[in-house]
Amino acid sequence: MANPAEIARALLVAAREGPAVASCTVMGATDGVEVALGAKMLVYEDRNLGEIGGGPLEAAVTDFGRRAIPKHLVQTCAFTPDGELVEGRRAIEAADAIVEILVEVVEPAATLLVVGGGHVGLAVGQLGAMLGMEVAIIDDREDYANEDRFPYEANVICGDFGEELERFPITANTYIVLVSRGHKVDELALRSVAERGAGYVGMIGSKRRTRTVLQHLAEEGIEPQVLDKVFTPIGLDIGAETPEEIAVSVLGEIILVRRGGGAQPMSEHGRMLASIRR
Amino acid sequence: MPQDEVYEAMSSAFDQGAPVALATVAQTLGSTPRKTGAKMLVREDGTFVGTIGGGCGEAEVWQEAMDALEDGDARMVTVDLTEPVDGEDKICGGIMRIFVEKLEA
């Protein structure tokens, strides 16, 4: 049995270095259900640390936690003591016995890799930093890739795009934005990162330009499934014009990919409900 | 939102053999300042790390955390932000359920 100090240290490692872990805590139960309030179990992709009482409940929570990791989920869930997930307020209220489990994925801050230190790259990096991402910016021009240019915490890399990208560690927690000075560089960058399992790859450009780039890479033999995952033209359609607005559109898309959502005005839901009720 | 500050504070408290109280937002309803998973760690001397939402209900939760350090009981605290508590027009208008527990190495 893992003691709280061991769990705390494991959480700190997960938050600092990874790998991601789903921390599962027993937060409550209906009267009569025997559980240890506050019992905590860390679910890694391949093992657990700690326990929440064993049995079918622990097995179900383990399974749920494992599936929560790629979704970056933070959510309180209701299970029956037999380990059945109960969803929806009505079902939870109707159930005889419920155990409440907080499932929270703990992982290092996401990395935002910005290729191109121009006006758009500058704004994208700034907004990423504001959102708590670890920002890295690559450019091969010293005027654009120097620390003075970026009034926020960023790892500014000046060097050859191909070499620097090859060296840069990319994981499922890396979000890559290609906004360099031209589509030639974007193409080179996309070639370098497309098949390396990033959480997101987006490339700026008009429909025509971006299609040409994708065609070139397809001809070179990069799998269509890989190219299909590239977000290009980049960003959500919010009519963005200025570099800062484009940054909002791009980071909006990244949040959408990370968290999931409808990408509609919230008020649309209200209007839909109103029309159903009428 | 990375929580590493909270975990670091927890880890170093345990290294010193000191208990802490951890308050975690378990559930939110309506418009609340922080979402599920937000954390505040409270030490025995009353100092704290992290936030579960600025002024909105935080003082109340801090008191519960101090009580938990005293009696050792885990508890669920409901903070209702829908009523203006002191005549101020607070912008948060939701309900938060916050799990408060004492942890020690």
Interface residues (C-beta under 8 A of the other chain):
Chain A: N3 P4 A5 A8 R9 L11 L12 A15 R16 T25 M27 G28 L37 G38 V74 Q75 T76 E100 L102 E104 V106 P108 A109 G132
Chain B: M1 P2 Q3 D4 Y7 E8 M10 S11 F14 D15 T24 A26 Q27 K35 T36 G37 A74 M76 F99 E101 L103 E104 A105
